Amino acid sequence: MKHYEAPPAKKTKKAVLFFEVEILDARTREKLCFLDKVEPHATVAEIKGLFTKAHPQWYPARQSLRLDPKGRSLKDEDVLQSLPVGTTATFYFRDLGAQISWVTVFLTEYAGPLLIYLLFYFRVPFLYGPRYDFTASRHPVVHLACGCHSFHYVKRLLETLFVHRFSHGTMPLRNIFKNCTYYWGFAAWMAYYINHPLYTPPAYGDEQVKLALAVFLFCQLGNFSIHVALRNLRPAGSKTRKIPYPTRNPFTWLFLLVSCPNYTYEWPSSRWWASCRWPSGRRASTAATCGSSATTPRCAPPSSPSCCDTGDSPRGHPTTPPPPAGTPRDTPPSAGTPCSPSSPSCCDTRDSPRHPPPCGDVLTCPCHPPPSCAEPWGHPDLSLSPLAPSCAEPWGHPDLSLSPPPHPVLSLGDSAGTPW
């Protein structure tokens, strides 16, 4: 007896429900594309890729697909079958304009200030005048400021390449002009005054510079620590977002107080970097002119080359540029040497020491006699006590001889010679 086996039952294929996708212009309602047999598990990113094949000028990063013409854009991770649409889905398209990657944005924003600052630091032509082309500042704090500024932006460039992970791939190209104007413009504004030939060092000397440098380095390390902590919250290739919490790194403890401590470290870093180079915390003024203030002494007629030449004034008064080597000013006049008010070396105190000799050791100049200890600022009517050691040393310059004013001056001292 033969046994016959029944043929195996044929597996019935499960019917796949395909979608039809219609893409319209969000403004004109014009039909741009019709996609047939789209799989239900297709994502919005895949639909954008299919739309690009029909319109190559609109690459995926430039597309914004939404269910309502005035609604929100759909995420690339959204799945077609999970959207509130039927078997025929209608999407509305908006052109986001030309796009640029965030990595390129950051590199452009940070490379600009680095290069612009160095142009002012090396004093390339057409910035400060031909006589200062490719000259170096004599103040060490200027070189330190350049090092700190370069370190800050080199750090940002390296973080952009090796640390940051971006949740969005691109940004509208038109925004980069606004961002670069901010970064590049302020870098040029700072670099112009810091590297200016008339720059004066900080008012409190090395102590102010060292304190500001320590705070700057501390904040830079804290900023880097926060960037690393935020990077670890997002796995590579994903766009997940997590709530940051403090770690064993003490710099991350600021997460208990603020959500983005990287900006908290940025502010004092820039503030203390500014305080290490601005004299008395103020912007170095280069627009001061002879006789522009009542407190500006007149050492000679306004046409004299030495007018308002106060050298390295600790109070932030600008100095006049030094003349080229070989001029008569390089050899100061000896005691009793005749000169005239138009002489470049007459009463020129550009390189006077910060710790001057006594009043009696001041070089004499016949055209402008040196002030005595009882004639402060070159005014014989202002009597000071002989006990004041700096009465003849305005702004710390013993050889700054000032001519008496052309008008009478009221005496501010009493009959005994005690000043106000």
Stockholm file with secondary structure:
# STOCKHOLM 1.0

chainA/1-420         MKHYEAPPAKKTKKAVLFFEVEILDARTREKLCFLDKVEPHATVAEIKGLFTKAHPQWYPARQSLRLDPKGRSLKDEDVLQSLPVGTTATFYFRDLGAQISWVTVFLTEYAGPLLIYLLFYFRVPFLYGPRYDFTASRHPVVHLACGCHSFHYVKRLLETLFVHRFSHGTMPLRNIFKNCTYYWGFAAWMAYYINHPLYTPPAYGDEQVKLALAVFLFCQLGNFSIHVALRNLRPAGSKTRKIPYPTRNPFTWLFLLVSCPNYTYEWPSSRWWASCRWPSGRRASTAATCGSSATTPRCAPPSSPSCCDTGDSPRGHPTTPPPPAGTPRDTPPSAGTPCSPSSPSCCDTRDSPRHPPPCGDVLTCPCHPPPSCAEPWGHPDLSLSPLAPSCAEPWGHPDLSLSPPPHPVLSLGDSAGTPW
#=GR chainA/1-420 SS CCCCCCCCCCCCCCCCCCEEEEEEETTTCCEEEEEEEECTTCBHHHHHHHHHHHCTTSCGGGEEEESSTTSCCCCTTCBGGGSSCCSEEEEEEEECCSEEEHHHHHHHHHHHHHHHHHHHHTTCTTSSCGGGTTCCCSCHHHHHHHHHHHHHHHHHHHHHHHTCCCSSSEEETHHHHHHHHHHHHHHHHHHHHHTCTTCCCCTTHHHHHHHHHHHHHHHHHHHHHHHHHHHTTSCTTCCCCCCCCCCSSGGGGGGGTCSCHHHHHHHHHHHHHHHTTSGGGSCCCCCCCTTSSTTSCCSSCTTSTTTTCCCSCTTCCCCCCCCCTTSGGGSCCCTTCCCCTTCTTTTCCTTCCSSCCCGGGSCCCTTSCCCCTTSGGGCTTSCCCTTCTTTTCGGGCTTCCCCCCSSCCCCCBCTTCCBC
#=GC SS_cons         CCCCCCCCCCCCCCCCCCEEEEEEETTTCCEEEEEEEECTTCBHHHHHHHHHHHCTTSCGGGEEEESSTTSCCCCTTCBGGGSSCCSEEEEEEEECCSEEEHHHHHHHHHHHHHHHHHHHHTTCTTSSCGGGTTCCCSCHHHHHHHHHHHHHHHHHHHHHHHTCCCSSSEEETHHHHHHHHHHHHHHHHHHHHHTCTTCCCCTTHHHHHHHHHHHHHHHHHHHHHHHHHHHTTSCTTCCCCCCCCCCSSGGGGGGGTCSCHHHHHHHHHHHHHHHTTSGGGSCCCCCCCTTSSTTSCCSSCTTSTTTTCCCSCTTCCCCCCCCCTTSGGGSCCCTTCCCCTTCTTTTCCTTCCSSCCCGGGSCCCTTSCCCCTTSGGGCTTSCCCTTCTTTTCGGGCTTCCCCCCSSCCCCCBCTTCCBC
//
